[in-house]
Amino acid sequence: MGVSERKKREFAQRESDILNCAIELFRTKHPSLVKMDDIAKQLEIGRGTIYLHFKSKDDLMARIQYEDYVRLRKRLEKAFEAQTAIEMSRKAIRAYIDHCLGDRHMYLVARQCGVNLNINNVSEDISQLLTDERTNRLTLLEKIYKQAKQENLINSKGTYPNVAVAWGMIRGAVEVILDGHFQNEIKSEKAYLETIEHVLFYGLFSGNKGET
């Protein structure tokens, strides 16, 4: 291995170490309470070294959020192994819930990073990555919607209203679990997942199959 290649690998490893250290600190303390000095001290490196990788703490938090979005998209992409819109939707719902609840601490860290970062203080490269990744996720959801429309399963309200409402319902259902609401009442997460699917596909009231 040449010197140049070795330095690139060392740089990449150090960047990974910084990200992992920040995530671990954010698990126990709110991101607003963690300073770059805390990360540097934990890794036994100079604060200036961190700034070689991230121009600000906002940049660092945006990167954590971005990588979490990438993991989510990769899960969602598996939904397209299904043949029908209903199965695609079920797989996408389960992929999202597994992403959020499979590693709750990581999801909560990424969410806190997203809420607390100042996007105006994020580098153009990371900001563009976030924008592109959002577009990628929307494209996946649009594909499911279009497949459902092709199968004459969907209403006529339009792509974005339907996608936004469905996404909002599912995300809200996940937040109920993460925030501990109905902790004593919801005995089975499996049954809860089935209820999410039923309400999303058929509505809240029995006998109401929704507009097709």
N, C-alpha and C positions, 0 to 999 in steps of 0.2 A: 504494500500500500504506500503510495506517495505521500509526501508531506501535505500537499494541498487537499488530497482526499481525506487524510486523517483529520485535518483541521475542520473540514466540512462536517465530518461525522461527530467530532467533539462539539461543534457549534450546535448541531441538531440535537444531540443528547442533552446539552446544557439547557436548551430551550424547552425540551420535554420535561426536564427536572424542575424548571421554574414553573411551568404550567401545573405539574402534579403537586408541587409544594403549595402553590396558591390555592388549588382545589381543596387540599387537606386543611389549610387554614380557614378557608371559607366554610368548611363543614361545621366548624366549631364556633366561628365568630362571623358576624355580619360583615360582608365585603367592605362596608364603609369604615369599619373599625380596624381593618388590616392595612398596613402601610407597606410600601416597597421595602423599607428597612427591615420589616419583620420577615419578609421572604428572603432577603439577602442574608440576614442573621441565621435563619434556619438552614440555609444552604452553605453558609460560610463562604460567601462570595461578596464582592463589593456591590453596592447599589448601582454603580455605573455600569457594571457588567449586565445587569438586568435590562438597562436602557439600550444596550446593544441589540436586544431582541424585541423589546416592546417600548414604544416611545412614552407610554404612560400607563397607569393602572387601568384606565378606561380601555386602552388598547389590549391589555392582558385579559380583562373581563370579556371584551368583545370576542377575543379568540376562543375563550372557554365556551361562550354561547355558540359561536360558529361551529365548533367541533361537535357540540351536542346536537345541533341541527343536522349535521352530516350523518351522525349515527341514527337519528330519527328517520331521515330520508332513506337510508339504506334498508331500514326495517320496512318502511312503507313500500319500497320497490318490490318486495317479495309478494305483495298483494296481487301483482299482475301475473303471477303464476296461475291464478284462478281463471276460469273460462267465462264466468257470468258476472254481471255487475253486482248482484247480491253477494256473491262469494268474495269478489274484490273488496266490497265495502266491509264485510265482516272481517276479512283478513287485515284491512287497513285499520279498522277500529281496534282490533286486538293488538296490532303492531304498535299503535300509539300508546295504548294503555300499558302494554308490557314495557315500553320505553320509559314511561313515567314512573311506574310502580316497581319495575324490576330492579332499578337502582334509584331509590327515592332520594337519597342524599345527593347523588350526582345531578338528578333533575332539578332539585331545589336549589343547588348551587348555581347551575346554569340559569335558572329562572331569576334568581336574585341578581346575578351579574347583568342580565338583560335589563332588569328594572332599574338598576342603580347606575349603569354606565351613562356617561355623557357622550352621545354619538358625535358631537362636534369636536370631541377631543380624541377621536379614533382616527388612526391613519387611513389614508384613502384606500390602500390595498385591502385592509381588513373590512372597511366599510363596504367596499365593492363585493367582497366575498359574502358578507351577510345579505346584501341585496340579491345577489345571484342565487344564493341558497334558498332564499324566500321564493324566488321565481321558480326554482326547481320543485319545491314542495307544492306550490300552487298548480304547476303543470301536472303533477301526479294526481292531485285531487280532481282536476278538470277532466283527466282521462277517465276516471271512474264515473264522473257525472255524464260525460258524453256516451260512455258505454251503456249506462242506464237509460239515457234518452233514446239511444238506438234500439234498445229492447222495449221501448214504450213503457218504461217503469217510472218515469220522472214527471213531475209537474212542469208547468210552463212559466215558472217564475224567473228563470234565467240562471246562468251558471254561477255567478258570484253570490247572489243571495242564497242559493241553495247550499253552496259549498261553505259559505260563511256561517250560516245557521247551524249546519251539521257539525262543523268544526267547533263552534262555540258551545254547543250542547255537550259534545264529547269532552272537551277541555274542562268545562264546568263540572261534569260528572267526576272527572279525575280529581279536581280540586276538592270536592266534597270528601274524598277519601284522604287526601294529603293533609287537609286542614283538620281532620278528626271529627267532622260533623257526622251525626248518626252513628257514632262509633259503637254504641251499645246495640243499636237497632239493626245494623247491617251485619248479619251473622256470616254471610258467605260472599266472598268477592266474585265467585263464579256466578252465583245467582244475580249479583249486582250487574255483572257484565252482560248477562242475558237480558236483564231489564233495560239496560242502555240500548241494546240492539233492538228490542221490541218497541220501545218508545220512539227511537229514531226512525224505524222502518214503518211502523203502523200507527203511531200516535199514542196519546196517553190513555184514551178511553177504549174499552173493549167494543168490538164491532166497528170501530172506525178504521178503515183501511187507507184513508188518505186519498188525496187527489192523484190520479194517474194520467 
